[in-house]
Amino acid sequence: MLELRPSCEHCNKSLAPDATDAQICSYECTFCANCVEHVLHNVCPNCGGGFTPRPVRPAQNRRNENYLGKNPASTKRVFKPVDPEVHAAFIKDLVTIPAHLR
């Protein structure tokens, strides 16, 4: 089950469980859409993979107790700002490879 982390790892912007601008990689590294586009260039600084919009967990119990009340979002913030120069060197060759082929 996704943790639904509460903030962008780079800029520390709060990302509520229903945030439509939350982006995740396959390891659940979580960033806001602005940082993914303008800072990370769709390359996760932790794994080199791409990002996808984070799903929204239902707020109400519509079926089988699968909702935020039963399975709340994480409250643990991960704040690891990316060094732009280090990231630029890391993504130099990766940005030319489509995310699904990395």
Backbone as numpy.savetxt, mean C-alpha at the origin, in Angstrom:
# Nx Ny Nz CAx CAy CAz Cx Cy Cz
-5.81 -12.78 5.68 -6.65 -11.61 5.68 -5.76 -10.37 5.68
-6.11 -9.40 4.87 -5.33 -8.17 4.78 -5.34 -7.42 6.12
-4.19 -6.85 6.45 -4.07 -6.07 7.68 -4.82 -4.74 7.61
-4.92 -4.18 6.42 -5.48 -2.83 6.24 -4.71 -1.84 7.12
-3.45 -1.67 6.77 -2.57 -0.78 7.54 -3.09 0.65 7.49
-2.90 1.39 8.59 -3.57 2.68 8.75 -2.89 3.90 8.15
-1.75 3.72 7.47 -1.05 4.91 6.97 -0.11 4.58 5.82
0.28 5.64 5.12 1.26 5.53 4.04 2.64 5.37 4.67
3.38 4.39 4.22 4.72 4.15 4.77 5.69 5.28 4.47
5.45 6.03 3.40 6.39 7.10 3.04 6.03 8.44 3.71
4.82 8.93 3.51 4.47 10.28 4.00 3.67 10.25 5.30
3.29 9.06 5.75 2.56 8.87 7.01 1.13 9.39 6.95
0.60 9.64 5.75 -0.79 10.06 5.60 -1.69 8.97 6.16
-2.71 9.35 6.92 -3.66 8.37 7.44 -4.48 7.80 6.30
-4.68 6.48 6.34 -5.47 5.78 5.33 -6.50 4.94 6.06
-7.70 5.46 6.15 -8.80 4.76 6.83 -9.08 3.44 6.12
-9.74 2.51 6.78 -10.05 1.22 6.14 -10.83 1.37 4.82
-11.57 2.45 4.68 -12.34 2.66 3.45 -11.67 3.66 2.49
-10.39 3.96 2.71 -9.68 4.91 1.84 -9.58 4.36 0.42
-9.97 5.18 -0.52 -9.91 4.75 -1.92 -8.57 5.06 -2.57
-7.71 5.78 -1.84 -6.38 6.08 -2.40 -5.28 5.24 -1.77
-5.64 4.20 -1.03 -4.64 3.30 -0.46 -4.20 2.29 -1.52
-2.90 2.10 -1.64 -2.32 1.17 -2.61 -1.47 0.15 -1.85
-1.48 -1.11 -2.30 -0.67 -2.14 -1.65 0.08 -2.95 -2.69
1.21 -3.53 -2.25 1.93 -4.50 -3.08 1.51 -5.88 -2.59
2.07 -6.92 -3.14 1.65 -8.27 -2.76 2.06 -8.64 -1.34
2.95 -7.85 -0.72 3.34 -8.08 0.67 2.62 -7.15 1.63
1.62 -6.43 1.11 0.81 -5.49 1.88 1.53 -4.22 2.28
2.69 -3.95 1.68 3.30 -2.64 1.90 2.25 -1.63 1.46
2.02 -0.62 2.25 0.90 0.29 2.02 1.38 1.72 1.83
0.93 2.32 0.75 1.29 3.70 0.43 0.06 4.40 -0.13
0.04 5.72 -0.05 -1.06 6.48 -0.66 -0.80 6.55 -2.16
-1.87 6.77 -2.92 -1.75 6.81 -4.38 -0.80 7.90 -4.85
-0.77 9.03 -4.15 0.12 10.12 -4.54 1.58 9.69 -4.44
1.96 9.03 -3.36 3.35 8.58 -3.21 3.68 7.48 -4.22
2.74 6.58 -4.47 2.97 5.50 -5.45 3.27 6.10 -6.82
2.51 7.12 -7.19 2.68 7.72 -8.52 3.88 8.66 -8.61
4.02 9.56 -7.65 5.01 10.63 -7.78 6.35 10.37 -7.11
6.40 9.47 -6.15 7.65 9.20 -5.44 8.20 7.82 -5.81
7.33 6.82 -5.79 7.76 5.44 -5.99 7.71 4.98 -7.44
6.95 5.67 -8.27 6.81 5.33 -9.69 6.36 3.88 -9.88
5.40 3.47 -9.03 4.80 2.14 -9.05 5.80 1.01 -8.83
6.86 1.29 -8.07 7.83 0.26 -7.69 7.93 0.26 -6.17
7.55 -0.85 -5.55 7.63 -0.95 -4.09 9.08 -0.88 -3.65
9.41 0.00 -2.71 10.80 0.12 -2.26 11.26 -1.08 -1.43
10.31 -1.90 -1.00 10.64 -3.05 -0.16 10.82 -4.34 -0.93
10.09 -4.50 -2.06 10.18 -5.76 -2.80 10.40 -5.59 -4.29
10.19 -4.39 -4.82 10.37 -4.16 -6.25 9.13 -4.46 -7.08
8.08 -4.93 -6.44 6.83 -5.21 -7.16 6.04 -3.95 -7.42
4.90 -4.14 -8.06 4.01 -3.03 -8.36 2.91 -2.92 -7.31
2.03 -1.96 -7.51 0.95 -1.70 -6.58 -0.41 -1.87 -7.23
-1.40 -2.09 -6.38 -2.78 -2.21 -6.80 -3.64 -1.52 -5.74
-4.84 -1.05 -6.09 -5.69 -0.44 -5.07 -6.01 -1.45 -3.97
-5.96 -0.98 -2.73 -6.28 -1.85 -1.60 -7.80 -2.04 -1.52
-8.26 -3.28 -1.38 -9.71 -3.49 -1.25 -10.25 -2.86 0.04
-11.54 -2.59 0.03 -12.22 -2.03 1.19 -12.99 -3.16 1.87
-12.74 -3.34 3.17 -13.47 -4.35 3.94 -14.83 -3.77 4.32
-15.89 -4.55 4.18 -17.22 -4.04 4.52 -17.29 -3.54 5.96
-17.98 -2.43 6.16 -18.14 -1.85 7.49 -19.26 -2.54 8.27
-20.20 -3.14 7.56 -21.34 -3.79 8.20 -21.32 -5.29 7.95
-21.88 -6.03 8.88 -21.98 -7.48 8.73 -23.09 -7.80 7.73
-22.70 -8.11 6.55 -23.68 -8.48 5.52 -23.77 -9.99 5.36
-22.69 -10.68 5.78 -22.69 -12.13 5.64 -21.56 -12.76 6.44
-21.85 -13.75 7.21 -20.86 -14.60 7.89 -19.85 -13.87 8.77
-20.23 -12.76 9.36 -19.33 -12.02 10.26 -18.06 -11.52 9.58
-18.11 -11.33 8.26 -16.96 -10.84 7.50 -17.08 -9.33 7.33
-16.63 -8.60 8.36 -16.72 -7.14 8.34 -15.75 -6.54 9.34
-15.59 -5.23 9.29 -14.62 -4.54 10.14 -14.87 -4.76 11.63
-16.12 -4.87 12.03 -16.41 -5.06 13.44 -15.85 -6.36 13.98
-15.85 -7.39 13.18 -15.32 -8.69 13.58 -13.82 -8.81 13.28
-13.39 -8.20 12.19 -12.00 -8.24 11.74 -11.51 -6.82 11.50
-11.15 -6.11 12.58 -10.77 -4.70 12.43 -9.45 -4.50 11.70
-9.32 -3.30 11.17 -8.07 -2.92 10.50 -6.95 -2.80 11.53
-5.74 -2.91 11.05 -4.57 -2.76 11.91 -4.47 -1.31 12.41
-3.92 -1.15 13.58 -3.66 0.19 14.11 -2.17 0.49 14.16
-1.35 -0.49 13.75 0.11 -0.33 13.78 0.58 0.42 12.53
1.13 1.59 12.76 1.63 2.40 11.66 3.06 1.97 11.30
3.33 1.89 10.01 4.68 1.60 9.51 5.13 2.87 8.80
6.16 3.51 9.33 6.64 4.77 8.75 8.11 4.62 8.43
8.38 4.41 7.13 9.75 4.24 6.64 9.91 5.10 5.40
10.09 6.41 5.57 10.21 7.29 4.41 11.29 6.80 3.44
11.00 6.92 2.18 11.91 6.48 1.13 12.89 7.60 0.79
14.16 7.25 0.70 15.17 8.21 0.26 15.07 8.28 -1.26
14.70 9.43 -1.81 14.49 9.54 -3.26 15.70 9.12 -4.10
16.91 9.46 -3.67 18.10 9.10 -4.44 18.34 7.59 -4.43
18.18 6.98 -3.28 18.35 5.53 -3.16 17.29 4.82 -3.99
16.05 5.32 -3.92 14.96 4.68 -4.67 15.17 4.85 -6.18
15.64 6.01 -6.61 15.90 6.24 -8.03 16.92 5.24 -8.57
17.94 4.97 -7.79 18.95 4.00 -8.21 18.35 2.59 -8.25
17.52 2.27 -7.26 16.89 0.95 -7.18 15.95 0.70 -8.37
15.19 1.71 -8.76 14.18 1.50 -9.80 14.70 1.75 -11.22
15.94 2.16 -11.34 16.50 2.52 -12.65 16.12 1.53 -13.75
16.33 0.26 -13.53 16.01 -0.75 -14.54 14.59 -1.32 -14.36
14.06 -1.23 -13.16 12.75 -1.83 -12.89 11.59 -1.10 -13.54
11.68 0.22 -13.67 10.54 0.97 -14.20 10.23 0.63 -15.66
11.19 0.06 -16.35 10.95 -0.31 -17.75 10.29 -1.69 -17.88
10.20 -2.41 -16.77 9.59 -3.75 -16.77 8.17 -3.62 -16.23
7.17 -4.08 -16.96 5.80 -4.03 -16.44 5.72 -4.72 -15.07
4.91 -4.15 -14.18 4.82 -4.65 -12.80 4.51 -6.14 -12.74
3.67 -6.64 -13.64 3.30 -8.06 -13.58 4.43 -8.99 -14.04
5.51 -8.42 -14.58 6.65 -9.24 -15.01 7.89 -9.10 -14.12
7.77 -8.28 -13.08 8.94 -8.06 -12.20 9.17 -9.21 -11.28
